[in-house]
């Protein structure tokens, strides 16, 4: 699996939009550590949860 994320990217978890916007901290294999504005740091397994990248023009 190839993830299209880099540290610093902004993402949302479509299953938990109330977490707010998150910033990718690190990526190790399929695990992405994201610091969300409303719930803090979460480790997301991208095999189970698909994050959506936020682009600058959104």
C-alpha positions in Angstrom: 0.0 0.0 0.0 1.3 3.4 -0.9 0.1 6.3 1.2 -0.2 9.8 -0.4 0.8 11.6 2.8 3.8 13.4 4.0 4.6 15.0 7.4 2.9 18.4 7.5 0.0 17.4 5.3 -3.5 18.5 6.6 -6.1 15.7 6.7 -9.5 14.9 8.1 -11.0 11.6 9.3 -14.3 11.4 7.4 -15.7 9.0 10.0 -15.0 11.5 12.9 -15.2 15.0 11.4 -15.7 16.4 14.9 -12.0 15.6 15.5 -11.3 18.6 13.3 -8.4 19.1 10.9 -5.3 17.1 11.6 -1.7 17.5 10.7 0.3 14.4 9.8 3.3 14.0 12.2 4.8 10.7 10.9 4.2 7.7 8.7 5.5 4.2 9.5 4.2 1.5 7.2 0.4 1.7 7.2 0.3 3.7 10.5 -0.1 7.5 10.3 0.3 9.6 13.4 -1.9 12.7 13.2 -2.3 15.6 15.6 -6.0 16.6 15.4 -7.1 20.1 16.6 -10.0 18.8 18.8 -8.7 15.4 20.1 -4.9 15.6 20.0 -2.6 12.9 18.7 -4.0 9.8 17.2 -2.3 6.8 15.4 -4.5 5.8 12.4 -4.2 2.5 10.7 -4.8 3.4 7.1 -5.8 -0.2 6.3 -8.9 0.3 8.5 -9.5 4.1 8.2 -9.1 6.2 5.1 -8.0 9.7 5.8 -8.8 12.5 3.4 -6.1 14.9 2.4 -7.0 18.6 2.5 -5.5 20.6 -0.3 -4.7 24.3 -0.1 -7.5 25.2 -2.5 -10.3 23.5 -0.4 
